Amino acid sequence: MVDYVVQLTKDATKITPAHHERLRQAGFDDKAILQITLIAAWFNYINRVADALGVGREG
């Protein structure tokens, strides 16, 4: 799962069906894969928004 989330964060366009198959082999069903994807994508999104707005930076 961590490898999948790292790839999603670095370059989601390189996610392939093989990534999903590895998650299934690790015991995740399609609903869990969707949840993992949504949560990771949301955190990436909100962190980029915060970074762009300077949230948490001094000055």
Biopython code that builds the backbone (N, CA, C, O; Angstrom):
import numpy as np
from Bio.PDB.StructureBuilder import StructureBuilder

atoms = [
    (1, "MET", "N", (0.826, -1.182, 0.000)),
    (1, "MET", "CA", (0.000, 0.000, 0.000)),
    (1, "MET", "C", (0.874, 1.250, 0.000)),
    (1, "MET", "O", (0.586, 2.210, -0.715)),
    (2, "VAL", "N", (1.922, 1.242, 0.786)),
    (2, "VAL", "CA", (2.790, 2.416, 0.862)),
    (2, "VAL", "C", (3.446, 2.679, -0.490)),
    (2, "VAL", "O", (3.530, 3.832, -0.914)),
    (3, "ASP", "N", (3.908, 1.643, -1.170)),
    (3, "ASP", "CA", (4.503, 1.820, -2.496)),
    (3, "ASP", "C", (3.503, 2.446, -3.462)),
    (3, "ASP", "O", (3.866, 3.311, -4.259)),
    (4, "TYR", "N", (2.263, 2.017, -3.395)),
    (4, "TYR", "CA", (1.202, 2.560, -4.249)),
    (4, "TYR", "C", (0.991, 4.046, -3.960)),
    (4, "TYR", "O", (0.903, 4.854, -4.885)),
    (5, "VAL", "N", (0.910, 4.400, -2.691)),
    (5, "VAL", "CA", (0.671, 5.786, -2.307)),
    (5, "VAL", "C", (1.869, 6.662, -2.691)),
    (5, "VAL", "O", (1.684, 7.803, -3.114)),
    (6, "VAL", "N", (3.069, 6.152, -2.552)),
    (6, "VAL", "CA", (4.256, 6.906, -2.969)),
    (6, "VAL", "C", (4.194, 7.169, -4.471)),
    (6, "VAL", "O", (4.452, 8.289, -4.912)),
    (7, "GLN", "N", (3.856, 6.154, -5.257)),
    (7, "GLN", "CA", (3.753, 6.345, -6.706)),
    (7, "GLN", "C", (2.640, 7.325, -7.047)),
    (7, "GLN", "O", (2.807, 8.170, -7.926)),
    (8, "LEU", "N", (1.525, 7.221, -6.373)),
    (8, "LEU", "CA", (0.415, 8.146, -6.587)),
    (8, "LEU", "C", (0.862, 9.581, -6.309)),
    (8, "LEU", "O", (0.478, 10.504, -7.029)),
    (9, "THR", "N", (1.661, 9.764, -5.280)),
    (9, "THR", "CA", (2.133, 11.086, -4.895)),
    (9, "THR", "C", (3.176, 11.615, -5.873)),
    (9, "THR", "O", (3.139, 12.787, -6.246)),
    (10, "LYS", "N", (4.101, 10.761, -6.288)),
    (10, "LYS", "CA", (5.168, 11.194, -7.193)),
    (10, "LYS", "C", (4.660, 11.439, -8.606)),
    (10, "LYS", "O", (4.951, 12.482, -9.192)),
    (11, "ASP", "N", (3.907, 10.495, -9.162)),
    (11, "ASP", "CA", (3.402, 10.622, -10.534)),
    (11, "ASP", "C", (2.271, 9.618, -10.747)),
    (11, "ASP", "O", (2.502, 8.465, -11.111)),
    (12, "ALA", "N", (1.055, 10.081, -10.514)),
    (12, "ALA", "CA", (-0.119, 9.205, -10.617)),
    (12, "ALA", "C", (-0.350, 8.698, -12.031)),
    (12, "ALA", "O", (-1.035, 7.693, -12.219)),
    (13, "THR", "N", (0.211, 9.375, -13.032)),
    (13, "THR", "CA", (0.020, 8.914, -14.414)),
    (13, "THR", "C", (0.751, 7.607, -14.683)),
    (13, "THR", "O", (0.509, 6.954, -15.698)),
    (14, "LYS", "N", (1.640, 7.228, -13.780)),
    (14, "LYS", "CA", (2.380, 5.971, -13.952)),
    (14, "LYS", "C", (1.759, 4.806, -13.185)),
    (14, "LYS", "O", (2.322, 3.711, -13.154)),
    (15, "ILE", "N", (0.612, 5.036, -12.572)),
    (15, "ILE", "CA", (-0.120, 3.942, -11.926)),
    (15, "ILE", "C", (-0.686, 3.054, -13.036)),
    (15, "ILE", "O", (-1.287, 3.547, -13.990)),
    (16, "THR", "N", (-0.490, 1.754, -12.902)),
    (16, "THR", "CA", (-0.974, 0.799, -13.903)),
    (16, "THR", "C", (-1.874, -0.238, -13.234)),
    (16, "THR", "O", (-1.926, -0.315, -12.006)),
    (17, "PRO", "N", (-2.576, -1.028, -14.032)),
    (17, "PRO", "CA", (-3.366, -2.111, -13.439)),
    (17, "PRO", "C", (-2.534, -3.053, -12.572)),
    (17, "PRO", "O", (-3.058, -3.685, -11.655)),
    (18, "ALA", "N", (-1.246, -3.144, -12.861)),
    (18, "ALA", "CA", (-0.372, -4.005, -12.048)),
    (18, "ALA", "C", (-0.297, -3.506, -10.604)),
    (18, "ALA", "O", (-0.213, -4.310, -9.676)),
    (19, "HIS", "N", (-0.326, -2.198, -10.411)),
    (19, "HIS", "CA", (-0.338, -1.657, -9.043)),
    (19, "HIS", "C", (-1.586, -2.128, -8.298)),
    (19, "HIS", "O", (-1.516, -2.548, -7.143)),
    (20, "HIS", "N", (-2.711, -2.050, -8.971)),
    (20, "HIS", "CA", (-3.970, -2.474, -8.341)),
    (20, "HIS", "C", (-3.962, -3.980, -8.062)),
    (20, "HIS", "O", (-4.466, -4.437, -7.036)),
    (21, "GLU", "N", (-3.389, -4.732, -8.985)),
    (21, "GLU", "CA", (-3.319, -6.185, -8.779)),
    (21, "GLU", "C", (-2.453, -6.517, -7.574)),
    (21, "GLU", "O", (-2.789, -7.424, -6.812)),
    (22, "ARG", "N", (-1.349, -5.806, -7.382)),
    (22, "ARG", "CA", (-0.504, -6.042, -6.200)),
    (22, "ARG", "C", (-1.266, -5.728, -4.922)),
    (22, "ARG", "O", (-1.125, -6.433, -3.923)),
    (23, "LEU", "N", (-2.072, -4.672, -4.948)),
    (23, "LEU", "CA", (-2.894, -4.364, -3.777)),
    (23, "LEU", "C", (-3.901, -5.478, -3.508)),
    (23, "LEU", "O", (-4.116, -5.863, -2.358)),
    (24, "ARG", "N", (-4.513, -5.992, -4.566)),
    (24, "ARG", "CA", (-5.470, -7.108, -4.387)),
    (24, "ARG", "C", (-4.765, -8.333, -3.799)),
    (24, "ARG", "O", (-5.302, -9.006, -2.920)),
    (25, "GLN", "N", (-3.561, -8.610, -4.294)),
    (25, "GLN", "CA", (-2.799, -9.759, -3.782)),
    (25, "GLN", "C", (-2.440, -9.574, -2.311)),
    (25, "GLN", "O", (-2.263, -10.548, -1.579)),
    (26, "ALA", "N", (-2.334, -8.320, -1.888)),
    (26, "ALA", "CA", (-2.038, -8.025, -0.481)),
    (26, "ALA", "C", (-3.297, -8.056, 0.386)),
    (26, "ALA", "O", (-3.223, -7.885, 1.603)),
    (27, "GLY", "N", (-4.457, -8.276, -0.251)),
    (27, "GLY", "CA", (-5.691, -8.429, 0.516)),
    (27, "GLY", "C", (-6.663, -7.264, 0.438)),
    (27, "GLY", "O", (-7.699, -7.286, 1.103)),
    (28, "PHE", "N", (-6.357, -6.255, -0.352)),
    (28, "PHE", "CA", (-7.254, -5.109, -0.492)),
    (28, "PHE", "C", (-8.258, -5.371, -1.608)),
    (28, "PHE", "O", (-7.885, -5.800, -2.700)),
    (29, "ASP", "N", (-9.528, -5.112, -1.330)),
    (29, "ASP", "CA", (-10.539, -5.244, -2.381)),
    (29, "ASP", "C", (-10.686, -3.903, -3.108)),
    (29, "ASP", "O", (-10.032, -2.921, -2.756)),
    (30, "ASP", "N", (-11.545, -3.875, -4.116)),
    (30, "ASP", "CA", (-11.695, -2.658, -4.912)),
    (30, "ASP", "C", (-12.152, -1.465, -4.084)),
    (30, "ASP", "O", (-11.720, -0.339, -4.329)),
    (31, "LYS", "N", (-13.014, -1.699, -3.115)),
    (31, "LYS", "CA", (-13.470, -0.604, -2.251)),
    (31, "LYS", "C", (-12.294, -0.038, -1.450)),
    (31, "LYS", "O", (-12.169, 1.179, -1.311)),
    (32, "ALA", "N", (-11.449, -0.899, -0.933)),
    (32, "ALA", "CA", (-10.284, -0.456, -0.162)),
    (32, "ALA", "C", (-9.300, 0.295, -1.057)),
    (32, "ALA", "O", (-8.721, 1.297, -0.636)),
    (33, "ILE", "N", (-9.106, -0.179, -2.286)),
    (33, "ILE", "CA", (-8.210, 0.502, -3.220)),
    (33, "ILE", "C", (-8.742, 1.899, -3.521)),
    (33, "ILE", "O", (-7.971, 2.857, -3.578)),
    (34, "LEU", "N", (-10.038, 2.020, -3.712)),
    (34, "LEU", "CA", (-10.639, 3.327, -3.936)),
    (34, "LEU", "C", (-10.417, 4.224, -2.720)),
    (34, "LEU", "O", (-10.052, 5.390, -2.874)),
    (35, "GLN", "N", (-10.631, 3.702, -1.526)),
    (35, "GLN", "CA", (-10.448, 4.492, -0.314)),
    (35, "GLN", "C", (-8.995, 4.934, -0.142)),
    (35, "GLN", "O", (-8.736, 6.084, 0.210)),
    (36, "ILE", "N", (-8.061, 4.041, -0.386)),
    (36, "ILE", "CA", (-6.638, 4.381, -0.302)),
    (36, "ILE", "C", (-6.323, 5.508, -1.278)),
    (36, "ILE", "O", (-5.646, 6.475, -0.930)),
    (37, "THR", "N", (-6.822, 5.372, -2.503)),
    (37, "THR", "CA", (-6.570, 6.366, -3.540)),
    (37, "THR", "C", (-7.169, 7.709, -3.171)),
    (37, "THR", "O", (-6.503, 8.737, -3.292)),
    (38, "LEU", "N", (-8.414, 7.715, -2.724)),
    (38, "LEU", "CA", (-9.080, 8.971, -2.374)),
    (38, "LEU", "C", (-8.399, 9.671, -1.207)),
    (38, "LEU", "O", (-8.208, 10.887, -1.238)),
    (39, "ILE", "N", (-8.038, 8.924, -0.194)),
    (39, "ILE", "CA", (-7.408, 9.526, 0.989)),
    (39, "ILE", "C", (-6.035, 10.090, 0.634)),
    (39, "ILE", "O", (-5.708, 11.213, 1.019)),
    (40, "ALA", "N", (-5.237, 9.326, -0.092)),
    (40, "ALA", "CA", (-3.907, 9.809, -0.477)),
    (40, "ALA", "C", (-4.016, 11.029, -1.382)),
    (40, "ALA", "O", (-3.280, 12.000, -1.206)),
    (41, "ALA", "N", (-4.924, 10.986, -2.344)),
    (41, "ALA", "CA", (-5.105, 12.115, -3.261)),
    (41, "ALA", "C", (-5.580, 13.353, -2.504)),
    (41, "ALA", "O", (-5.128, 14.463, -2.786)),
    (42, "TRP", "N", (-6.479, 13.173, -1.554)),
    (42, "TRP", "CA", (-6.976, 14.307, -0.779)),
    (42, "TRP", "C", (-5.849, 14.945, 0.028)),
    (42, "TRP", "O", (-5.716, 16.168, 0.052)),
    (43, "PHE", "N", (-5.039, 14.120, 0.690)),
    (43, "PHE", "CA", (-3.926, 14.666, 1.461)),
    (43, "PHE", "C", (-2.946, 15.394, 0.553)),
    (43, "PHE", "O", (-2.453, 16.464, 0.911)),
    (44, "ASN", "N", (-2.656, 14.832, -0.616)),
    (44, "ASN", "CA", (-1.767, 15.512, -1.564)),
    (44, "ASN", "C", (-2.359, 16.857, -1.978)),
    (44, "ASN", "O", (-1.655, 17.866, -2.020)),
    (45, "TYR", "N", (-3.630, 16.866, -2.278)),
    (45, "TYR", "CA", (-4.315, 18.096, -2.691)),
    (45, "TYR", "C", (-4.265, 19.158, -1.591)),
    (45, "TYR", "O", (-3.852, 20.292, -1.834)),
    (46, "ILE", "N", (-4.680, 18.791, -0.400)),
    (46, "ILE", "CA", (-4.777, 19.782, 0.674)),
    (46, "ILE", "C", (-3.399, 20.289, 1.081)),
    (46, "ILE", "O", (-3.253, 21.456, 1.445)),
    (47, "ASN", "N", (-2.392, 19.430, 1.024)),
    (47, "ASN", "CA", (-1.034, 19.874, 1.327)),
    (47, "ASN", "C", (-0.523, 20.853, 0.282)),
    (47, "ASN", "O", (0.173, 21.808, 0.627)),
    (48, "ARG", "N", (-0.849, 20.640, -0.975)),
    (48, "ARG", "CA", (-0.433, 21.578, -2.016)),
    (48, "ARG", "C", (-1.137, 22.926, -1.861)),
    (48, "ARG", "O", (-0.528, 23.978, -2.057)),
    (49, "VAL", "N", (-2.398, 22.887, -1.515)),
    (49, "VAL", "CA", (-3.131, 24.135, -1.269)),
    (49, "VAL", "C", (-2.485, 24.880, -0.105)),
    (49, "VAL", "O", (-2.229, 26.080, -0.198)),
    (50, "ALA", "N", (-2.224, 24.175, 0.977)),
    (50, "ALA", "CA", (-1.601, 24.798, 2.145)),
    (50, "ALA", "C", (-0.226, 25.348, 1.798)),
    (50, "ALA", "O", (0.121, 26.452, 2.216)),
    (51, "ASP", "N", (0.556, 24.594, 1.041)),
    (51, "ASP", "CA", (1.877, 25.075, 0.633)),
    (51, "ASP", "C", (1.765, 26.340, -0.215)),
    (51, "ASP", "O", (2.521, 27.291, -0.019)),
    (52, "ALA", "N", (0.827, 26.348, -1.151)),
    (52, "ALA", "CA", (0.659, 27.501, -2.040)),
    (52, "ALA", "C", (0.242, 28.747, -1.271)),
    (52, "ALA", "O", (0.601, 29.863, -1.647)),
    (53, "LEU", "N", (-0.507, 28.560, -0.205)),
    (53, "LEU", "CA", (-0.985, 29.691, 0.589)),
    (53, "LEU", "C", (-0.058, 30.054, 1.741)),
    (53, "LEU", "O", (-0.298, 31.018, 2.467)),
    (54, "GLY", "N", (1.003, 29.267, 1.899)),
    (54, "GLY", "CA", (1.959, 29.550, 2.955)),
    (54, "GLY", "C", (1.498, 29.150, 4.335)),
    (54, "GLY", "O", (2.037, 29.647, 5.324)),
    (55, "VAL", "N", (0.527, 28.275, 4.438)),
    (55, "VAL", "CA", (0.018, 27.843, 5.732)),
    (55, "VAL", "C", (1.142, 27.138, 6.507)),
    (55, "VAL", "O", (1.798, 26.227, 6.001)),
    (56, "GLY", "N", (1.333, 27.581, 7.718)),
    (56, "GLY", "CA", (2.325, 26.951, 8.577)),
    (56, "GLY", "C", (3.740, 27.502, 8.432)),
    (56, "GLY", "O", (4.650, 27.102, 9.157)),
    (57, "ARG", "N", (3.913, 28.421, 7.490)),
    (57, "ARG", "CA", (5.241, 29.045, 7.330)),
    (57, "ARG", "C", (5.235, 30.399, 8.003)),
    (57, "ARG", "O", (4.245, 31.130, 7.971)),
    (58, "GLU", "N", (6.342, 30.712, 8.600)),
    (58, "GLU", "CA", (6.464, 32.030, 9.233)),
    (58, "GLU", "C", (6.843, 33.056, 8.169)),
    (58, "GLU", "O", (7.581, 32.762, 7.228)),
    (59, "GLY", "N", (6.322, 34.255, 8.343)),
    (59, "GLY", "CA", (6.715, 35.352, 7.468)),
    (59, "GLY", "C", (5.879, 35.448, 6.317)),
    (59, "GLY", "O", (6.081, 36.326, 5.479)),
]
sb = StructureBuilder()
sb.init_structure("model")
sb.init_model(0)
sb.init_chain("A")
sb.init_seg("    ")
for serial, (resi, resn, name, xyz) in enumerate(atoms, 1):
    if name == "N":
        sb.init_residue(resn, " ", resi, " ")
    sb.init_atom(name, np.array(xyz, "f"), 0.0, 1.0, " ", f" {name:<3s}", serial, name[0])
structure = sb.get_structure()
